[in-house]
Amino acid sequence: MDDSHRAPTADMGLAQLAGAIAEPARARMLCSLLDGHARTATELAALADVGASTASAHLSRLREDGLLSMVAQGKHRYFRLASADVGQALEALLVVAGVPRQPFSPTTPDRLRHARTCYDHMAGTVAVAVHDQLHAQGWLLADGDDYQLSAAGAAGMAALGIDVPQLQRQRRRFACACLDWSERRAHLGGALGAAILQLALRQRWAERELDSRALRLAPEGERRLLAAFGGR
């Protein structure tokens, strides 16, 4: 019987995924993304030691098989694991293989990596931490490609002096994930992200540096900023 007419089965699906992972260059790409940081096609090509056209073909295969997703950020295209399930499956396979994965090594200057502005909102390590805390305590809820606030989140923002209804009336996205170019993980963009930066500046938790996008946060200011959004 011609296998092309057979209905898809679990074993066929498993074999297809195994084939996608089994190619060494694709396996290296997947393993490099296990740290949770997104990477460009150029970076993944270098890590896999393949040319640009070959990398493009590999990335297309991994996306088609549901192992990778792509995020557009300005003129760049970043790739990351499609879901937590993909990451857990790869972690389990690495345990069986007995091979450690490589850590992410950013090249951004430390002062810019720690805290800076991204258009009108905050970026960098601290901003990523705030974004993660808002999710962890249930203040931010996914709404397609955007975010909405839960009831607890709206109350928390109001307690901090952020006028949520006014932000929601603006002719721009209320809240969204913005991929951080140094951390390669999301920080908070949109009107809400801008309001949080303004709050940090008003409270003097952060200060702008002259002639630079870098933000200065003294240890106490950083502690207060993170504590305001659920940190300890």
Beta strands, then each sheet from edge to edge (+ up, - down):
strand 1: 39-40
strand 2: 68-73
strand 3: 76-81
strand 4: 116-118
strand 5: 121-123
strand 6: 140-143
strand 7: 146-149
strand 8: 176-179
strand 9: 186-189
strand 10: 207-208
strand 11: 215-216
sheet 1: 1+ 3- 2+
sheet 2: 4+ 5-
sheet 3: 6+ 7-
sheet 4: 8+ 9-
sheet 5: 10+ 11-
end
